[in-house]
Amino acid sequence: MHYIPYLSTLVTFIFAFAVFRRYQYKKGPHLLFWGIGLIFFGLGTFTEVVLSITFNPLALKVWYLTGAMLTAAWLGQGTVFLLIRKRGVASAIAVALAVVSLLAAGLILATPITQAAGAYQVTQAISAQYKDILVRSSLITLLTILLNIYGTLTLVGGALYSAFLFWRKKVLVNRLLGNILIAGGALMPAMAGSFVKAGLVDLLYLSEFLGVVLMYVGFLQATASQKVEKPAAIPASKAA
């Protein structure tokens, strides 16, 4: 299980590159926020790699900030830009998210590390040890909950809503399937908290990997060009 974060990091940054490359041509703000969210996801899995080799206080804080707080919210904000077309609404929410994210970053970076760090074991998942090492205030806990609720509802809910629209209109089956895969992939890391509470901490790594793979496949499926069949030509005799 401890080698899975290597694969997750690789897939995530490849995914992020694909999103930013599409943003270069399409210029949609939803792509920009998805790309930033994926960078956060990649930083979270990369710090898991670091923490599987040695303990580093900054790596632990970056892991919690990006993985536990920011990733879902920024990915979800991308979906908000995609679905909310009323002028200024998505931008206003994005400004609020940026302010909350900066507040979260300041709180996490200022959070002290306990003496339990001296007993840190690289052979155990960080998700099983961080609570004894990182002192989280009630405000940090509250922000973590709110950011994850916002991110999960917007990302998963937005993907399912988009899939429903394509299903109802009976068009663009590739986007229907793509959004279903994205929703399923987004739910995988969200389920990780349940695994940790159940003592299955290693499944966090597996859920992250499966989640990003499903989202990437869904993204490729949803953005794939689909041929539009042209109606058959009517013979001149019949047309007359």
N, C-alpha and C positions, 0 to 999 in steps of 0.2 A: 504493500500500500504506500510506503514512503517514497517510491519512485514515481507514483502517479502525478504529483505536482509538477515534475519535469515535463511530462506530456501535456498537462493542462496549460502550463505556461507557454509552451511552444504553439499549441493550437490557438490559444487566446490571442497571442500577438500576430499570428497569421490572419486570424479573423479580424482583428483591429486594423491591420494593414489593408485588407479588402474593403472594409467599411470606409476608411479614410480615402482610399483610392476612388471609391464611388462618390464620396463627398466632393472630391476634386472636380468631378465632372457635373454632378447633379446640384451641388451647393445647398442641399436641403439641411436646415438646422437639426432635423431629427437624426441625420447621419452623423453630424458633429457630436451630438450628445451620446449617441450610441457608441461612437468611437472612443470618447472620453471614458464612458462607463466600462468599456472593454479594457482600456488601459488600467483602470482601477482594478478590474478583475485580475488582469495579468500581474499587477504588482502584488495582489494578495496571494496568488499562487507562487510567485517568485520568492516572496518572503518565507513561504512555507518551505521552499527548497533551502533557503539560507538557514532557517531555524532547524532543519533536519540535519544540518552539518555542525552548527555551533549556535550558541545563544548570543543574540545581539539586541539590546534594548530598543534601538531605533527600528530594527526589522520587526520586532514584536508590535510596536506602535503603528507602523505602516500597515502591517497585516490586519490589525483590528480596524484601523481607520478605513482602509480601502475595502477590505473583504466584508467586515461586519456592518459598516455604516454607509458607505458611499456608492458601491457598485450598483445595487438594485435601484436606488433612487435616480441615478444619472441615466441608466438604461431606460428606466420608466419615463424619465423626462423626455427622452427622445421620442417615445411613443406619444406622449402628450403633444409634442410639436406636430406629429404626423396626423393626429386625429382632430385636434382642436383648431378650427380654421378661423375663429373669431379673432380679429386683429388685436394684438397686444396681450391677450390672455395668457398664452403659453409663455411669452417673453417675461411677463410679470412673475409667473410661477418660477421660471428659470432663475430670475434675479433672487427671489426668496430662497431657492434651493442653494444658490451659490453662497449666500450669506450664512445660511445654516451650516453648509459644508465647511466654510472658513471657521466658524465657531467651533464645530466639531474637531477640526484639525488643531486649533489652538488648545482646546481642552485635553485632547489626547497627548499632544506633544509635552504638555505641562504635567501630565499624570506621573506620579512617582512609581518607581519599580520597587517591589518589596524584597526582603532578604531571601524569599523563596526562590529567587532567580539563581541562587547559589546551588540549589538542588535540581536545577533544570536537567532533563534527560533528553538527549537528541533522538533516542530510540522511541520516544513516545510522541504522539501527535500533539501539536501545540494547542489544539482545541481542548485537550484534556488537562492542560497545565496553566493556561493563561489567567484563569480566575484567581489563582493564588499569587500570581506575579504582578499583574497589572491592576492597580487600584482604580476602580471605576466609580465615579461619583453618581449620585442619583440623576443628575442632569445628563451625563453621558449615557446612562442606561435608557433614559427617556428619549433622547435623540436617536439612539440606536433603534428603539422600537418604532418610533414615528417614521424614520427614514425607510425602514424595511417594509412597513405597512404601505407607505406611499409607493415605494418602488414595486412591490409585488402586485398591488392592485392595478397600477398603471401599465406595467409591462405585461403581466399575465392577462389582466382584464382587457387591455387594449388589443392584444394578439387574438384573444378569443372573439372579441367583438368584430375585428376585421375579418376573421375566418367566417363568422356568422353572416356578414354582409356578402362575402363572395359566394357562400353557400346559397343564400336566399336569391341572389341574382343569377345563380347558375353560370357564372363566368370565372375565368382565370383560376382553374383548378389548382395550378401550381402555387398560387398565392394562398389559396385555402389551406393546402397541405403545409406550406411553409409556415404560416401563422400558427397552425396547430403544433408543429414541431417547436417553434419558438416558445410557445406557452408551456409546453412540456419541459423544455430545457430550462426555462426560468424557474419552474417549480422545483427542480432537482436540488439546487443549492438551498432553496428556502426550506426544504425538508431536512437539511443537515442539522438544524437545531434540535429536531426530534431525535435524530440518531445520537447526538452528543448527550442529550438528557437520558437516553436509554443505555448509555455506556458504550455505544458502538462508534467510538470517536474516529476510528480509521475510515468509516464510511463517508466522513466528510470529504476526504480526498476523492473518493470514487464518485460521489454525487457532483462535485465540482467538475470533474472531467466529463462525465456523461452529460451534464448540463450544458457546458460550452460546446460540446460536439453537436448536440441536438440543435442548439441555437444557430450554430454555424451552418449546419445542413439546411435548417429552415430558412436562413437568410439566403443561401444560394438558390434554394428552390423558389423562394418568393421573388427574387430579383432576376431569375432566368427569363430570357425572352421567349415568348410563346408565339408560335406561328398562328396567324389568323387565316383560316381557310376561306378562299375566295369562292363565291358562288359559281357554279358551272356556267359556261357561256351558252346562251340560247341560240340554236341554229337560226340562220337568217330566215329560212322558210317559215319557221314557227313564229319568229318574232313579227313577221309580216302579218 
